[in-house]
Amino acid sequence: MIRTLISALALTALLGGAASAETHEVHMLNKGEKGMMVFEPALVKAAPGDTIRFIPTDKGHNAESIDGMIPEGVDGFTGKINKEVEVTLDTEGLYAVRCKPHYAMGMVMVIAVGDATTPDNFFEGRVPKKAKERFEEELGAL
């Protein structure tokens, strides 16, 4: 009887943790509330274990992490053009995401996982002017 109760409690705890993970949808758009070539939303606040689903609402877009602008030790991701991509983020920190074909046009977004703060070296790499402006706008909302 006690073994059954302990097993049931353990199973409930495991399933309860999995159920708390959330899926956030991000649309890749030619035109949105903030202008041309955008991710909506452009800022996602997520918890460790949450999944981000990038949806190519308009054609010609992809979603990929930017090397040097994700938490240290985390493998980046690259989605294919016109294909939905899902990523589960387990490590706290900031994740910069771009649409490679429209990066210079500022098609970027930020995912803040957990208690993320902007690292001092976040903009050390070469970031196109329009992309940097959009990053700074979203980081200001954290």
Backbone torsions as a table, in degrees:
resi	resn	phi	psi	omega
1	MET	NA	-48.3	-179.4
2	ILE	-65.0	-40.6	179.3
3	ARG	-60.6	-41.5	178.7
4	THR	-64.0	-42.6	179.5
5	LEU	-63.8	-44.3	179.2
6	ILE	-63.3	-43.0	178.2
7	SER	-61.9	-42.1	-179.9
8	ALA	-65.3	-41.1	178.5
9	LEU	-66.2	-41.1	178.7
10	ALA	-63.3	-43.5	178.9
11	LEU	-63.7	-41.5	178.1
12	THR	-62.4	-41.4	179.0
13	ALA	-64.4	-42.9	179.4
14	LEU	-64.7	-46.7	-179.7
15	LEU	-68.2	-34.5	178.9
16	GLY	-64.0	-39.6	178.1
17	GLY	-66.5	-40.1	180.0
18	ALA	-68.3	-34.1	-177.7
19	ALA	-71.8	-22.0	-177.2
20	SER	-80.1	-16.8	177.1
21	ALA	-66.3	140.8	-175.4
22	GLU	-113.6	152.2	172.6
23	THR	-109.8	124.1	179.3
24	HIS	-104.7	130.3	177.9
25	GLU	-97.8	132.7	177.4
26	VAL	-124.0	126.6	-179.7
27	HIS	-97.6	138.2	176.7
28	MET	-100.0	116.5	-169.5
29	LEU	-126.2	148.8	171.3
30	ASN	-73.9	-33.6	179.4
31	LYS	-146.3	133.4	179.4
32	GLY	-142.0	-166.4	-178.2
33	GLU	-59.8	-31.9	-176.5
34	LYS	-101.2	12.3	175.6
35	GLY	122.1	-154.9	-176.6
36	MET	-88.2	149.1	176.1
37	MET	50.8	81.0	-174.4
38	VAL	-137.2	157.2	165.5
39	PHE	-97.9	137.0	173.9
40	GLU	-129.0	121.1	-2.3
41	PRO	-74.3	160.2	-180.0
42	ALA	-90.5	-8.8	176.1
43	LEU	-136.5	125.9	175.7
44	VAL	-122.0	127.8	173.2
45	LYS	-101.2	117.4	-174.0
46	ALA	-125.1	161.3	174.1
47	ALA	-99.7	153.3	174.8
48	PRO	-54.0	133.7	-178.6
49	GLY	96.7	-10.8	177.8
50	ASP	-72.2	156.1	179.2
51	THR	-112.2	140.0	174.8
52	ILE	-110.5	126.3	178.0
53	ARG	-110.3	116.0	178.1
54	PHE	-93.4	122.9	-175.1
55	ILE	-113.8	119.8	178.6
56	PRO	-77.1	76.7	-177.7
57	THR	-59.1	-43.0	173.4
58	ASP	-109.9	150.3	-177.0
59	LYS	-75.0	157.1	174.3
60	GLY	95.7	11.9	-176.1
61	HIS	-120.8	156.4	168.7
62	ASN	-139.5	173.7	175.2
63	ALA	-130.8	129.7	177.8
64	GLU	-149.5	147.6	176.7
65	SER	-72.8	158.0	-179.0
66	ILE	-105.2	121.3	178.8
67	ASP	-53.1	135.1	179.4
68	GLY	83.3	-4.8	-179.3
69	MET	-124.9	33.7	173.5
70	ILE	-134.2	163.0	-179.5
71	PRO	-56.2	142.8	-179.7
72	GLU	-59.8	136.3	178.5
73	GLY	85.8	-1.4	-179.4
74	VAL	-95.7	136.2	174.6
75	ASP	-75.3	136.1	177.8
76	GLY	-76.1	179.9	178.2
77	PHE	-138.4	153.1	177.3
78	THR	-139.6	119.7	175.5
79	GLY	-92.6	156.3	178.7
80	LYS	-86.7	153.1	178.4
81	ILE	-57.4	134.5	177.4
82	ASN	66.2	15.2	-179.4
83	LYS	-119.0	139.3	173.7
84	GLU	-67.6	143.1	176.8
85	VAL	-138.4	141.0	177.5
86	GLU	-121.3	137.8	175.2
87	VAL	-133.2	137.7	175.2
88	THR	-104.8	125.9	-174.4
89	LEU	-109.0	115.2	-176.7
90	ASP	-102.1	-18.1	-175.0
91	THR	-101.0	130.4	177.9
92	GLU	-65.6	148.4	176.4
93	GLY	139.3	-174.6	179.3
94	LEU	-96.4	139.2	177.6
95	TYR	-123.1	117.2	174.5
96	ALA	-91.2	134.1	-176.6
97	VAL	-126.7	143.5	177.9
98	ARG	-135.3	160.7	164.5
99	CYS	-98.9	113.9	-172.9
100	LYS	-56.6	-45.6	-179.3
101	PRO	-65.1	-22.5	-174.3
102	HIS	-120.8	20.9	-178.5
103	TYR	-60.0	-47.5	-178.5
104	ALA	-64.3	-21.7	178.2
105	MET	-87.1	1.1	176.9
106	GLY	90.7	19.6	179.4
107	MET	-82.5	87.1	-177.5
108	VAL	-139.0	165.0	174.4
109	MET	-153.4	168.7	-180.0
110	VAL	-126.4	136.0	171.4
111	ILE	-114.6	122.0	177.5
112	ALA	-105.3	112.5	-178.8
113	VAL	-102.4	122.9	-179.9
114	GLY	69.2	-146.1	-179.8
115	ASP	-86.4	67.4	-176.2
116	ALA	-82.0	140.1	171.8
117	THR	-125.9	159.3	-178.2
118	THR	-78.3	117.7	177.4
119	PRO	-65.2	148.9	179.6
120	ASP	-57.7	-33.7	-175.2
121	ASN	-96.0	19.4	-173.9
122	PHE	-59.3	-33.9	-177.7
123	PHE	-106.0	24.4	-178.5
124	GLU	-64.7	-36.7	-179.7
125	GLY	-75.3	176.0	179.2
126	ARG	-78.2	118.1	-179.8
127	VAL	-124.1	124.8	178.2
128	PRO	-55.7	147.7	-175.0
129	LYS	-52.6	-51.3	-177.7
130	LYS	-63.0	-39.8	178.2
131	ALA	-64.4	-43.6	179.9
132	LYS	-61.8	-41.1	178.0
133	GLU	-60.3	-44.1	-179.9
134	ARG	-68.5	-39.7	176.6
135	PHE	-58.7	-48.6	-177.1
136	GLU	-61.3	-37.9	177.8
137	GLU	-61.6	-46.7	-178.1
138	GLU	-71.2	-38.2	179.5
139	LEU	-66.6	-28.8	176.2
140	GLY	-66.4	-20.5	180.0
141	ALA	-86.6	-5.5	-179.9
142	LEU	-72.0	NA	NA
